[in-house]
Amino acid sequence: MTTRVGQLEVSESARGMFTYRVEIWHDGLRKHRVIKGSEPEVVQRKASMQIAEWDEKWSQAQARDRDCREKDGQKRQQEANKRLAA
């Protein structure tokens, strides 16, 4: 599962100041964030950093799930072997 990134949006205030924003989502982690800033490069950099953090968390969660499934499989195999031996 990867992080989805919306388009960079620009809005102008009544005083002529520009604000940039981008939305990002990670469906696997069930996370959503709106990143805002006064410069598009800063917004993109912050979004990239958040994406990298979420992708790392997702990799760790996947590894934990895989380890749990392997341990469960080993326990089932041991129980089956005990029943067979009895």
C-alpha positions as CSV (number, residue, x, y, z in Angstrom):
1,M,0.0,0.0,0.0
2,T,1.4,3.4,-0.9
3,T,0.6,6.9,0.1
4,R,-1.7,8.9,-2.2
5,V,-0.9,12.5,-2.9
6,G,-3.4,15.1,-4.1
7,Q,-2.5,18.0,-6.4
8,L,-0.8,21.1,-5.1
9,E,-3.5,23.8,-4.6
10,V,-2.9,27.5,-4.5
11,S,-5.1,30.1,-2.8
12,E,-4.7,33.8,-2.5
13,S,-5.7,35.8,0.5
14,A,-7.4,39.2,0.4
15,R,-4.0,40.8,1.1
16,G,-2.4,39.1,-1.9
17,M,-0.5,36.4,0.0
18,F,-0.4,32.9,-1.6
19,T,-0.9,29.7,0.4
20,Y,-0.1,26.3,-1.0
21,R,-1.6,23.1,0.2
22,V,-1.5,19.4,-0.6
23,E,-3.5,16.5,0.9
24,I,-1.9,13.1,1.5
25,W,-3.5,9.8,2.5
26,H,-2.3,6.3,3.5
27,D,-5.2,3.9,3.4
28,G,-3.3,1.0,5.1
29,L,-2.4,3.2,8.1
30,R,-5.8,5.0,7.9
31,K,-3.9,8.4,8.0
32,H,-4.8,11.7,6.3
33,R,-3.0,15.0,6.4
34,V,-3.2,18.4,4.8
35,I,0.1,20.2,4.5
36,K,0.1,24.0,4.1
37,G,2.8,26.6,3.5
38,S,3.7,29.8,1.9
39,E,6.1,28.3,-0.6
40,P,5.4,25.3,-2.9
41,E,8.9,23.8,-2.4
42,V,8.5,23.7,1.4
43,V,5.0,22.1,1.1
44,Q,6.4,19.4,-1.3
45,R,9.4,18.8,1.0
46,K,7.2,18.4,4.0
47,A,4.9,16.0,2.1
48,S,7.9,14.0,0.9
49,M,9.1,13.6,4.5
50,Q,5.6,12.6,5.7
51,I,5.3,10.0,2.9
52,A,8.7,8.5,3.8
53,E,7.6,8.3,7.5
54,W,4.3,6.6,6.7
55,D,5.9,4.2,4.2
56,E,8.4,3.2,6.9
57,K,5.6,2.6,9.4
58,W,3.7,0.6,6.9
59,S,6.8,-1.6,6.2
60,Q,7.2,-2.2,10.0
61,A,3.5,-3.0,10.4
62,Q,3.7,-5.5,7.5
63,A,6.8,-7.1,9.0
64,R,5.1,-7.5,12.4
65,D,2.0,-9.1,10.7
66,R,4.2,-11.5,8.7
67,D,6.1,-12.5,11.9
68,C,2.8,-13.1,13.8
69,R,1.4,-15.3,10.9
70,E,4.7,-17.3,10.9
71,K,4.5,-17.8,14.7
72,D,0.9,-18.9,14.5
73,G,1.7,-21.4,11.7
74,Q,4.6,-22.8,13.8
75,K,2.3,-23.2,16.8
76,R,-0.3,-25.0,14.7
77,Q,2.3,-27.3,13.3
78,Q,3.6,-28.1,16.8
79,E,0.1,-28.9,18.0
80,A,-0.6,-31.1,15.0
81,N,2.7,-32.9,15.6
82,K,1.7,-33.5,19.3
83,R,-1.7,-34.9,18.3
84,L,0.0,-37.1,15.7
85,A,2.5,-38.4,18.3
86,A,-0.2,-39.1,20.9
